[in-house]
Amino acid sequence: MVAGKESRVILGVIGGSGLYEMEGFSVREEVRVETPFGAPSDALIIGDLESVPTAFLARHGRGHRILPTEINFRANIFAMKSLGVQQIISASAVGSLREHVHPLDVVVPDQFIDRTRHRVDTFFGEGIVGHVSLADPFCASLSATLTNALRDADATVHVGGTYVCMEGPQFSTRAESEMYRTWNGTVIGMTNLQEARLAREAEICYATMAMVTDYDCWHGEEDDVTVEAIIERLSTNAALARRVVRSAAGALSKREPCACGRALDDAIITPQHLIPEETRSRLGAIIGRVLEGKD
């Protein structure tokens, strides 16, 4: 089905499968959204969280079946947009690149470095050219809301920092890990950059809880990163993420509209009469506001 006609969802949450299993979240339905880019990672779980219509999506599919490179990022963000989502909170496991950022700490980053190689990360192309600003890739307002919710949950939170997004699925070599440290990277992960790029093109606010599970492989006094070590800390992080998402949802009504919702105002370069009708139709959920002159 193509969702979004029955009810409008305000908040989108992308993360692990367990995030929607929380006190206070009333599930209304599971929706499998058809998109022009194929199927999202899984059905979206729709319900109400602190009276806020919310959609949850398991980034890697329930059961963690999809590699980072295999994630259909365009379908995931398009599905959120078609439901009416205006802000996305992301939760993801990361490795620390800094001594003072410890396992089980949380970073709310404000910058990215892209080290991916095999991923599509734009809705544009096939007859339409658009260039959005990504100078500040995270929504500052939503990040502040997320930071306050983390502090209310007594998390050790680091405000700001650079998320290095690597291709994976292998972890870093020692030389790479040390190089990222010289670049002032704060944490390293495999998923969030494409989400942030596409959310900006879709005029959706985006912020991340980067939840630290390990020290990557640069730290001489810590064991190298392993799946076993990561899994051991994921359940603790998931419990924290559930508390934080619930708290953040309750604060959304206090947020003022920000520039993310108008990211396409001056971004599309191609004259309207030259945009192929098929492309215009396919991207209607993304570019319709601008092409139709809607506020």
Secondary structure, DSSP 4 states (H G I P E B T S, - for coil): ---SSS----EEEEE-GGGG--TTEEEEEEE---BTTB--SSPEEEEEETTEEEEEEETTTTTT-S-GGG--HHHHHHHHHHHT--EEEEEEEEEE-STTS-TT-EEE--EEEEE--S----S--SS--B----SS-S-HHHHHHHHHHHHHTT--EEES-EEEEE--SS---HHHHHHHHHTT--EEESSHHHHHHHHHHTT-EEEEEEEEEE-TTT-TTSPPP-HHHHHHHHHHHHHHHHHHHHHHHHHGGGPPP-GGGGTTTTTB-S-GGGS-HHHHHHTHHHHHHHHTT--
